[in-house]
Amino acid sequence: MTACLLSSSVAGVFFTPFAYSQQISGKVVDASGVAISNAQISLEKGKYQVKTDSQGRFVLQELSAGQVELHITAPQYSHVTKHFTLGQQDINNVEIKLSASVMEVIDVYATPLHSSTIESALPVNVLSSDELRLKQASTLGETLKNEVGVHSSYYGPVASSPIIRGLDGPRVMVTQNGLDVGDASRVGPDHVVSSETSTATQIEVLRGPSTLFYGSGAIGGVVNVVDNRVPTSTDSQIDYMLKHNDVADEDEASFNLNTGTGKVALHLDGFWRESNDYDIPGHAEIEDEHEDEHHEEEHEGEEHHEEEAVGTLANSASKSSGYTLGASYLLDNGFVGFSYGRMDRDYGIPGHSHGEEAHEDEDEHEEEHEAEEGTRAKLKQDRFQLLSDLDFEDSFVNRLAAKLAYTDYQHQEIEDGQLGTQFKNKMLETRFDIYHGEFDGWVGAWTLHYKHSDFEAIGDEAFTPPSKTETFAAAWLEEKHFGDVLLQLGARVERVELTADTELIGHDHEEEHEEHHDEDEEEHAEALGKQSFSPVSLSAGAVWEYQQGYNLGASMAMSQRAPSASELFSNGPHIGTNTYEVGALYEVHLEGDEVHIEPGEQDAELETSYSLDLTWRKFDGDFGFVISGFYNHIEDYYYQKNTDLFAVAEHDHVEGDHDEEEGLPIYVYQQDDVDMYGFESEFIYQVTEPLKASVFADYIRAELSDGGNLPRIPPMRVGLELDYQVDNYAAGLSVSHYFDQDKVAELESETDGYTIVDANFNYYLEGIGNDTVLFIKGDNLTDEEARVHASFLKNLAPLPGRGISVGIRGSF
C-alpha cells in the first residue's frame, strides 16, 4: 500500500505537472457524410473522453503541444486512429469518417498500450455490456466457454476455469483489474476462481506480447476481469440484475453503485446467489472404457450398481455472496483509489470419492455414497486493492500507473461434517507501469513487478506441502507505426524462488512417520525444497492494415515459465480430481506389490515455448471475419501422466495395484516436448438490418513430440448464432456442436460429441431507468447429455440439462 501511495507524492516531485493549452475540434461522419452522434473520441488509452453531439461535432480542450493520438469509435462502425501534431495553434474543423462495421470494436484495458479487438497481432476476446450479461454464469470458465478459442475445465457448476488454446491451470493468469486474483484455482480444478462475473463490466482474454507484463504464469494467456471497484468518475449510476433459473432452482441478485461528490468518487457493489443440485439428462455416472474389463471380471453374474440419483447431479448445490467498497480521490492529472472486497462461497464437491477400500456390499456402498455427498467446500476471501494512475506532460516519462493488492484467501473442505483439508493463500502483489513519451516514433512502457505468495494446505488430503513463491520481474513493451504497419516488441526477465516445507519431503509415506532420517536424505530434501528459476521471454508482433477495413497480424514469441509449487512438490491424494498426485521432483517405481515414491535426482527445468501466430481480419461492411492459425512448440512441458498404479490410503505406505476399487490412481508430473497447433475462425454477416448471423469454429491438436497425445484437450467445435433485433425486441439462437474427442492420451478414455442449442429473448422497457430489460433464456433446449472432455469429472458430472432463466436488469 505504501508503494502506491508514494507514487503520487514522489511523481509530483520528479515530473512536470500538466501544461495544457491547445484544442482539437471537428466532426465525425459516416461514409456518406452523414453526422454520427454519440461517437466517442478518446485520448491516450481511453483517457479524456468526449462524445459527439447530435450534429456529430466534438471538442478536445486543454491539450499540450506535441504528438496526439486520437481513437474514434461508435456502435456499428469500425475503429479509427488519427495522429496529429499540436504546435502553437489549435486544430479545428477536422472531419473524421467512420465506415460501417458488422464487428463490435472494444478497447482492451489489460494491455499497457492502447489496443482494441481489431488492433492486436493476436485475436482478443472481450465480453462487455449486454453480451456479458447474456453469457454470465456462476463461474468464470462457464461465462467464457463459448468464446472462440476458449473452453472450460468444468468441475460441475461450482468451479470452472478457462482453457485457452488447450492451456489452463498455472499457464493462464486470471487477474482482477490487472492484478492476480490470488486464490488457489491454479492448483486444482475443484478450486473456485475468486472473481465474480455478475459485478464485472468487462472480461478480456488476451494472448501475445502484452501478456509479458503478467509474468511466466501467463504463458498461455491472460483473463482480466474489469470492474469499477476503484472508481474514476463521480457520475451517479446504479446497475442491477435479478435472475432465476429452473435447472438448479437458482436465484441471483447483483448491483453496482457509482457516485461521488467534488473530487471524491465512491463505489459499492454486491451479489448473492443460491442454487440446489442441478438437473441432468439421465444418470450422472458412466462407465470408463478402461474399467469395462475390470468390472466384467469383478462383477460377473452381478447387476452393475448404477448411480441412484437419476436426473440430478448430487452435491452440486452452492451458495455465494460478496460485496466491494471503493473510493478514489480525483486529481487534475489522474486519481488515487482504494477498495476492499469480500467473497464467501459454500459449494458441494460432486463426484467425490476417497477410494479407500473395496465395497463389501451394496448397503455399504450406499452408506459411503451418502457420506461423500456431504463433502463440501467453504471459501472465504478478503482482498484489498490500491490503484493510482497519474499523467505528466512535458516530461519524457508521461504516465505512471501503480497497482497493489493484498489477498487473504482460504477454503476448507468439509467431509461428512468434519474438517478435512484447508487451503490458504496470502498474496501480496505490486506493479508499476512507467510510460514514456514518443521517441523517434516509438511509444512504450516499462513494468516493475513484485509478487509474494504464501500457500498452505493442511489436513489428511493435503497433496502439496506449504510453499512460498517470490517473483521479481521487469518488462519492456514498445510499439511504432511504420505507415500502415504497427510493430510491437516486448521483453521480460524474472527471478522466481520457490521454497517448500522440507519436513514433508521424504522418501515415501512409510518414512514420513519415522522420527529420524538419514542425514544425506535430509540434505537432499532440503535442496529439493529450494528452487530458483530465471525465465526470459521475448516477443515481436505486427499488424498491417493493407487496405481499408482489412488487416493481417503476425506474432512470434519465445516464452519461459517457472513451474508451480504443486507441479514440483505434490505428493498426496487430491480430493478434487480423485487422484494421487506426485510432483516432478519425485520418482515413482514399483517393487513387488509396493509403490515407492521417492525424491529423485532430476532437476526441475524451465518450460520454454516457441510460438507463431497469424491472424487475418475483415471488419468493414456487412460482412466481417477473423481467421487465426497458431503453432506452439513447448520444450520441457509439465503435464500429469497416468502411471496405471494406485495408492491405497489406509496403509502407512502406498501399494501398487491395478484395482481401482483399492485406491486412487497415481498421476505423476513429468516433462516432455510437445507440439500444439490449430485454428480459430469467426464469420459475421448482417443479413438484413435486424438480422445478424455468425459462424465460428476452433480446433486444437496437442501431441507429444516423440509420439502420443496430451490428456484432456478440448475437441473441435463449430457453432452458429442468429441475432434478431427490431424496435424494443431482441432474440437470439445459438447451436454449438462439439465433435468426438478420440485423440486421447494413454489410459485416457474417448468422449462422445454433442450438440447444445440455446436461445434468448429480450424486451427493452421504456420509461423505467436506462436500458431496462426483461429477459428469458433457454439453455440446452434439447436436453442433450453432454460431457466435457477436459473435465476430471466427465464420467461423473455431465453438463446441466434443459434450463430456463428469467430476470430483469437495468440501470438508473
C-alpha positions, -999 to +999 in steps of 0.1 A: +000+000+000+028+024+008+043+019-026+011+031-044+006+060-020+041+071-026+036+070-064+016+102-064+039+122-040+072+110-055+059+116-090+048+150-081+084+159-072+101+144-102+077+150-130+064+182-145+027+189-140+002+195-167+007+224-191-025+223-213-032+250-239-044+238-273-075+221-286-087+199-314-123+202-328-141+186-356-169+164-368-174+126-371-194+114-402-201+082-420-190+073-455-219+093-470-210+124-449-240+120-425-231+131-389-226+103-363-239+113-329-226+097-297-193+087-313-165+085-287-132+103-291-106+094-266-070+104-260-043+081-245-059+047-238-094+059-231-085+090-211-101+124-217-131+111-235-157+132-252-187+123-273-201+139-304-233+159-302-264+154-324-245+172-352-215+149-349-193+176-335-167+174-308-141+195-290-110+182-271-096+211-250-066+218-228-042+197-248-004+202-247+018+206-277+034+176-293+021+143-308-015+134-301-032+100-309-070+100-311-092+069-310-126+073-325-153+046-320-191+043-325-215+014-323-218-004-356-188+015-371-151+005-374-125+019-351-103+048-365-070+061-351-058+096-360-024+112-353-020+150-350+010+173-342-001+202-320+021+233-322+012+268-310-022+268-329-054+249-324-065+223-349-101+229-359-127+216-384-112+181-386-135+157-405-133+121-394-150+094-415-161+061-400-170+030-421-199+008-411-188-024-395-207-056-386-180-063-359-181-046-325-148-028-316-140-028-279-110-012-262-089-035-240-077-025-206-054-053-197-026-043-222-004-014-211-006+003-245-037+012-264-053-018-281-087-030-292-103-062-305-092-054-341-057-038-334-039-068-318-014-091-336-034-119-320-072-125-315-086-108-284-119-119-268-139-093-250-172-097-232-190-065-222-224-048-219-254-069-229-233-098-243-216-102-209-249-102-191-263-127-215-234-152-211-227-145-174-227-177-154-218-187-118-182-194-127-156-177-149-150-207-171-186-212-179-190-175-187-162-177-213-167-212-226-184-201-259-158-176-268-138-186-299-106-204-288-117-206-251-131-237-234-139-246-198-123-271-174-158-276-160-158-290-125-196-291-123-213-257-118-192-250-087-157-244-102-147-240-138-116-222-152-110-210-187-088-231-211-071-210-238-059-230-268-056-261-247-036-244-219-050-238-184-041-241-147-008-224-139-004-213-176-034-190-176-033-159-154-066-147-140-065-111-129-088-085-114-081-051-129-047-063-139-036-080-106-036-117-098-069-128-081-047-146-055-068-177-050-060-214-053-077-220-086-044-226-104-037-255-080-067-277-088-098-277-110-121-281-079-110-247-066-132-217-075-118-187-093-125-160-068-135-133-093-172-125-096-186-121-131-220-106-121-205-073-110-179-071-138-182-045-165-159-063-190-139-096-193-109-098-216-090-128-229-055-119-242-027-136-259+005-123-274+032-097-264+010-078-238+009-110-216+046-104-209+036-078-184+019-105-163+048-130-158+055-166-167+022-177-153+006-161-183+024-182-209-010-194-221-028-162-219-044-136-195-081-134-184-087-099-170-119-092-151-126-054-152-148-037-127-153-003-111-143-012-076-118+016-077-139+044-093-126+071-116-157+092-120-182+109-097-211+103-122-240+086-104-254+053-117-267+021-103-269-012-123-289-041-111-299-076-121-324-102-107-325-137-122-339-172-116-332-204-134-351-237-130-323-262-139-308-257-105-336-237-088-310-209-087-317-173-076-293-145-082-292-108-074-264-082-081-259-045-082-232-018-089-234+017-075-211+045-085-214+081-072-194+108-057-191+145-049-164+170-057-131+152-061-142+120-042-157+091-062-174+062-044-183+027-054-204-001-038-213-035-054-227-067-041-241-101-053-259-131-038-265-164-055-280-197-042-288-229-061-298-265-054-284-297-071-289-292-109-309-313-132-292-336-158-304-359-185-303-395-172-276-408-149-247-388-136-221-416-137-210-436-168-185-464-171-150-456-182-140-477-212-107-486-194-127-500-165-150-522-185-129-554-185-121-550-148-158-546-138-168-575-160-144-598-141-152-584-107-190-584-111-196-613-134-231-626-128-240-594-108-261-565-118-240-534-120-249-507-095-259-476-112-260-440-099-291-438-078-298-401-084-314-402-119-319-367-133-300-348-107-263-343-100-258-350-063-239-325-042-238-297-069-257-271-048-239-239-038-243-206-020-222-175-026-222-138-017-199-109-017-195-071-017-169-044-026-164-009-012-142+015-031-133+052-031-109+074-051-096+109-049-096+125-083-067+147-092-062+171-121-038+146-137-053+112-125-065+095-094-056+075-063-081+049-051-086+021-027-111-009-025-119-037-001-138-068-013-152-098+005-164-131-010-179-161+007-189-193-011-202-227+002-204-254-025-206-291-029-179-312-045-197-335-069-183-370-077-160-371-047-145-404-037-116-414-015-110-448-030-101-461+004-113-496+003-134-520-017-171-520-011-182-552+006-219-549-004-244-526-019-256-512+015-220-502+024-217-486-010-249-466-004-238-456+031-204-443+019-220-426-011-243-406+013-212-395+032-195-385+000-225-364-009-218-344+022-184-333+011-184-296+006-160-266+004-163-233+022-144-204+006-136-170+021-115-142+006-106-107+016-090-085-010-075-051-006-065-031-037-049+002-042-046+018-077-030+051-088-028+065-123-010+098-129-002+117-161+027+141-166+031+165-195+063+180-209+083+151-195+099+120-211+080+098-185+045+109-192+025+084-171+028+063-140+003+036-131+008+019-097-011-011-085-010-030-053-032-058-040-032-080-008-054-111-009-062-133+021-078-165+007-088-197+023-111-226+017-120-256+038-131-290+025-157-304+049-161-342+048-192-357+065-194-327+087-157-328+097-129-305+086-108-325+061-083-302+043-078-265+045-061-244+018-048-209+025-031-184+002-018-150+012-006-129-017+010-095-020+015-081-054+026-047-067+033-034-101+045-001-116+038+007-153+061+036-164+052+051-197+074+073-218+066+099-244+073+094-281+109+090-291+116+087-329+080+074-333+083+048-306+060+047-276+062+022-248+062+013-211+084-004-186+070-026-158+085-033-124+066-063-108+068-080-075+047-109-062+048-129-030+026-159-024+024-179+009+004-211+001-005-237+027-025-269+026-033-286+059-051-319+065-051-356+056-055-349+019-030-320+016-014-332-016+011-304-017+033-291+011+032-255+023+053-233+000+063-197-007+068-182-041+085-149-047+088-132-080+108-102-091+104-090-127+110-063-152+093-060-186+095-036-216+070-031-244+075-008-273+054-001-304+057+021-335+037+028-366+055+024-399+029+037-423+001+011-423+021-013-401+021-013-363+051-031-349+052-043-312+082-056-294+083-070-259+108-085-234+106-097-198+131-111-173+121-127-140+135-142-109+113-168-093+121-185-060+101-214-046+106-227-010+087-257+002+084-272+037+113-297+037+098-317+066+071-330+043+095-340+015+105-376+023+114-408+006+079-423+009+050-423+032+063-450+054+094-430+060+075-398+067+064-413+101+099-421+113+115-398+138+149-398+122+161-396+086+194-403+072+215-372+071+220-374+034+183-378+028+176-347+049+202-327+029+187-339-003+152-330+008+163-295+019+179-290-015+148-301-033+127-277-012+145-246-026+142-240-063+152-209-082+144-200-118+152-171-142+126-171-170+132-149-200+105-140-226+107-122-259+081-113-285+076-095-317+042-087-333+029-067-363-004-056-376-006-045-412-038-027-424-031-034-460-063-018-472-093-001-457-112-025-434-086-054-436-056-062-416-030-090-411-015-098-378+016-119-371+034-127-338+064-146-328+074-153-292+098-172-270+084-175-235+097-194-205+077-205-174+088-215-140+069-245-127+044-240-098+050-255-064+023-281-069+039-293-101+071-299-083+063-309-047+029-326-048+028-360-030-006-370-018-043-376-025-062-348-043-098-349-032-110-328-062-096-349-090-099-383-072-062-389-080-030-393-061-007-365-073+031-368-075+053-338-084+081-338-110+108-339-083+098-374-073+103-408-088+077-435-088+086-471-091+071-505-083+089-531-061+069-562-059+034-551-048+046-519-033+048-484-049+077-463-038+076-426-042+110-410-035+127-377-042+145-381-075+178-369-088+163-350-117+164-312-119+134-290-124+136-273-158+120-242-171+092-247-196+101-230-229+076-221-256+083-211-292+051-198-308+040-184-342+005-169-348-011-155-380-044-136-380-065-122-409-093-098-403-120-080-423-140-055-402-157-031-426-191-035-442-219-060-437-195-090-437-166-095-414-143-122-402-113-132-380-093-162-390-063-172-370-038-201-371-012-209-345+017-233-338+033-237-304+063-259-297+069-263-259+101-279-245+100-295-211+062-292-208+048-302-174+018-325-175+002-352-154+007-388-167-014-417-155+010-444-142-016-472-141-008-476-104-030-470-074-023-456-040-041-473-011-048-447+016-055-469+046-018-480+049+011-460+062+027-465+027+013-468-007+009-501-025+009-510-062-024-524-075-043-524-108-077-525-090-093-490-089-116-501-061-085-504-039-072-469-042-066-437-061-049-437-095-014-422-093-007-393-116+029-380-118+040-347-132+066-352-159+083-331-186+082-338-223+084-317-255+050-311-270+036-295-302+002-277-301-014-262-332-048-253-345-070-226-358-098-202-347-123-186-371-154-164-369-175-151-397-202-124-392-228-113-417-255-087-414-282-105-434-307-077-431-309-046-409-324-065-380-308-100-386-272-109-380-256-144-384-223-156-370-205-189-377-174-199-357-151-229-354-120-237-334-096-267-333-067-277-311-042-305-316-018-313-288+007-341-291+040-352-276+069-346-299+080-382-297+045-396-302+013-397-282-013-372-271-017-348-243-046-356-219-078-335-215-075-315-247-109-300-259-123-313-292-130-294-324-161-272-322-183-254-347-212-231-340-239-209-355-255-178-339-285-158-351-294-125-336-325-105-344-333-070-331-361-047-340-377-019-320-379-030-284-373-067-291-342-088-294-339-125-298-310-150-303-305-186-312-272-205-310-262-240-319-228-254-309-215-288-319-186-305-301-170-333-321-159-367-307-125-365-290-106-396-299-071-381-299-065-392-263-036-399-241-026-433-228-052-447-203-075-418-211-110-426-224-126-410-255-155-386-253-186-386-275-196-354-293-227-335-285-248-305-297-260-277-275-289-255-285-295-222-266-320-193-272-328-160-256-353-132-258-351-096-245-377-069-242-365-034-235-388-013-214-391+024-219-396+050-192-381+029-164-345+039-159-319+033-187-317+001-207-342-018-185-346-053-200-369-082-192-352-114-204-357-151-208-330-175-218-331-212-226-300-234-222-295-269-237-331-268-251-328-304-265-319-318-231-287-333-246-264-354-224-231-337-228-197-344-211-167-321-212-136-340-223-113-315-205-130-321-171-117-345-144-154-352-137-165-360-173-176-395-163-193-383-131-208-349-139-225-341-173-235-306-182-268-294-169-300-305-188-326-282-202-329-249-182-349-217-184-337-185-169-359-154-164-350-120-150-347-082-152-317-060-155-312-023-159-297+009-146-306+043-132 
